[in-house]
């Protein structure tokens, strides 16, 4: 499987799980170059349309990350833990 096909397969797998469980999702290309190519962006666009039509999220939107509690990995953990509680 080439890189683009593997990327699309992973995105679809994670999207499907979130759609079934009613968990919000996002796409973020942390280190760059994974979400390249028209096929990848086309798949994301298709998933977005499905989400808008079918999703019934169980929670409100929220954000967490190291930028919330400080610029270290511990900040990301503390931010996520605070959100979960």
N, C-alpha and C positions, 0 to 999 in steps of 0.2 A: 504494500500500500504506500503510495507516495505521501509526501508531507501534507499537501493540500487535502487529500482525501482523508488522511488521519485527523487533521484538524476539524474538518466538517463532521466526521463521525463522532468525535469527542464532544463537539458543540451540540450535536443532535441528541446524544445520550444524556448529557447533563440537562439540556432543555426539557427533554421528555420527562425525566425524573421530577424536575421542578414543577412542570405543568400538572403532572399527576398528583403531586403532594400539595399543590397550592402554595409553593414557596417562590417568592420573587427572585428574579435573577438579573444579572447584568453581564456585559462582556467587557473585559479589560485586558488589553494586550500588554502585560507587565514589562517584558523585555523587548518587545517589538518583533516584527517580521512574521508573526504567526497568522495574523488576520490579514493576509495579503491575497490579492487575486479576486477576480469578479465572482468566481464560484463560492468563495467563502462569504463575501459580502451579500451575495444573492441568497445564500442559505440563512444568514442572520436576518435578512429582510423577510424571508418566508416565515421564520420562527416568530418574528415580531408580530406579523399579521395573525398567526395562529394564537399567540398570547393575547392579543387585543380581543380576539373573538371568543376564546375558550377559557381563559384563566379566571379563577376565582381565588385570588390570594387570601390567605388567612391572617395576614398581618399588614400593618402599615409599612411604608418604606422607611428604611433606616440606613445609616452609614456608620462604618467604623474603620479604624486604621491607625497606623502609627502617628499620623498627623493629629490625632485627637488627644493623645496622652503623652506625646513625646516622640522624638525621632529615633527610637530604638525598637527592636522586635518586641520587647516587653510592653511598649506602648500599644502595639497592635493587639497583643493578647488581652491587656487590660480593657481596651476599648471594646473588643468583642465580648469579653466576659460581662462587662457592664450592660451591654445591649441584651445579652441573653437573660440576665436576671431581672 
